[in-house]
Amino acid sequence: RVAKQSGTVIPFPDRSSLVADWSDYKAGPKDTPPEIAMEKSYNYKEDVQAMKILRQTM
């Protein structure tokens, strides 16, 4: 990369500072536990039934 005005070479940023180390991660008070996050919260069949009822009322 080269600056347009001055012509100096701009070095690429060091990638090691961008890589996160998740091995020592501790969950905070607002983090959702994985068991709750992976629960199925959308039921397709109930939604289809609700849409059918909604269309009939229109």
Secondary structure, 3 states (H helix, E strand, C coil): CECCCCCCECCCCCHHHCCCCCCCCCCCCCCCCHHHHCCCCCCHHHHHHHHHHHHHHC
